[in-house]
Amino acid sequence: MPAEEKKQSQTESRTLKTLLEWKAPSRPFKKRSKEFFSTVLTIAALIMIILAFLKEWFAILSVAAFVFLVFVTGKIPPEEVEHKITTRGIVTGEKEFRWEQLGRFWFEERYGQKILCVENFTAPRVLMMVIGQTEEEKLKKILSDYLPQEAPTKTWMDKASQWLTTKISLEDTP
């Protein structure tokens, strides 16, 4: 290792400081009702029957895998993950994302839970972290020193899926 790189890594490790850390679920979660699952299963069965007539076996497997995913994410609560904002970047779970590979940030709400979204230039394209009991203003203040706060404009696909979600509900909402 060249002396210059060694010196730089030593400087980075000395200046690494945790600015904020919190624990929260790894994903937004909403416990689903039996009605929701029966509706999803019915729709999937109809799609699979149509695909069987068309002899699209891989598409049938894809639908079955999607139904399994919906079932698992709707029944099993997420584990709790530790998130950190440091002077070097964001650490979520065991993965570190440096400021150089991150873009803008914004906040969303899903299932009544606030989510911090950070644009990532590598995979995954968007880091989504449930903020839990952490104050949104505190997060804004810290992140604004490193990233711009700007929500992306909604595409026609985003608008269409949002409209469809509000118009067609798979379960009764009181």
Stockholm file with secondary structure:
# STOCKHOLM 1.0

chainA/1-174         MPAEEKKQSQTESRTLKTLLEWKAPSRPFKKRSKEFFSTVLTIAALIMIILAFLKEWFAILSVAAFVFLVFVTGKIPPEEVEHKITTRGIVTGEKEFRWEQLGRFWFEERYGQKILCVENFTAPRVLMMVIGQTEEEKLKKILSDYLPQEAPTKTWMDKASQWLTTKISLEDTP
#=GR chainA/1-174 SS CCHHHHHHHHHHHHHCCEEEEEEEESSCCCCCCHHHHHHHHHHHHHHHHHHHHTTCHHHHHHHHHHHHHHHHHHHSCCCEEEEEEESSEEEETTEEEEGGGEEEEEEEEETTEEEEEEEESSSSSEEEEECTTSCHHHHHHHHHTTSCBCCCCCCHHHHHHHHHHHHSCSSCCC
#=GC SS_cons         CCHHHHHHHHHHHHHCCEEEEEEEESSCCCCCCHHHHHHHHHHHHHHHHHHHHTTCHHHHHHHHHHHHHHHHHHHSCCCEEEEEEESSEEEETTEEEEGGGEEEEEEEEETTEEEEEEEESSSSSEEEEECTTSCHHHHHHHHHTTSCBCCCCCCHHHHHHHHHHHHSCSSCCC
//
